[in-house]
Each structure stands twice: as structure tokens, then as C-alpha cells.
Amino acid sequence: MTKQYAIDMAKKLFRENSKSYFVIWFPDSNEYAVMDQDEFVKNKDELNKWVVFSIEG
């Protein structure tokens, strides 16, 4: 997933669900992923440095 697509998806999901979403960059594969707050909190310590975008409600 591209960076812009992941950001747009996070915004769309936020509007639909009113939950916080994070876009995470995985440098090994150069891929981006969208995670909701529940999923992000479980791995916050290791993922926090790779957050490129967040939208919080």
C-alpha cells in the first residue's frame, strides 16, 4: 500500500467509525499499513517510531 493511499484510508475509516487510526511504515518492506487504536496500543513500544500519520478521535 502506498503512503498516500494508507493516509486516505485512515481518514475514511475515521469518518466512518469515529475511532483513532495510525499509518505505520515498515522500513524492511517499504510498505504502509493502517491500524486502529486497539491494535496499535498492543505494539505501541515497537511501532511508535514508525508512525507517519495519525488521526485521533
C-alpha positions in Angstrom: 0.0 0.0 0.0 1.4 3.4 -0.8 1.8 6.1 1.8 -0.9 8.4 0.4 -3.4 5.5 -0.1 -2.9 4.5 3.6 -3.4 8.0 4.8 -6.6 8.4 2.7 -7.9 5.0 4.0 -7.2 6.1 7.7 -9.1 9.3 7.1 -12.0 7.4 5.5 -12.1 4.8 8.3 -12.0 7.6 10.9 -15.1 9.3 9.3 -17.0 6.1 9.2 -16.1 4.7 12.7 -15.0 7.7 14.8 -12.1 5.7 16.1 -8.4 6.6 16.1 -6.2 5.2 13.3 -2.5 5.2 12.7 -0.5 4.7 9.5 2.6 2.7 10.1 5.7 2.5 7.8 7.6 -0.8 7.8 11.1 0.1 6.5 12.1 -3.5 5.8 9.5 -3.9 3.1 8.8 -0.2 2.5 5.1 -0.8 3.0 2.5 1.1 4.9 -0.3 -0.3 7.0 -3.4 1.2 8.7 -4.0 0.2 12.3 -6.8 1.1 14.6 -6.1 2.3 18.2 -6.7 -1.1 19.8 -4.2 -2.9 17.5 -1.7 -0.1 17.8 -1.7 0.0 21.6 -0.8 -3.7 21.8 2.5 -3.0 20.0 3.0 0.7 20.8 6.6 0.5 22.0 7.9 -1.1 18.9 5.6 0.7 16.4 5.7 4.2 17.8 8.9 5.2 15.9 7.3 4.2 12.6 4.1 6.2 12.8 3.9 8.5 9.8 0.3 9.7 10.3 -2.4 9.5 13.0 -5.9 10.7 13.2 -7.4 10.6 16.6 -10.9 11.0 17.8 
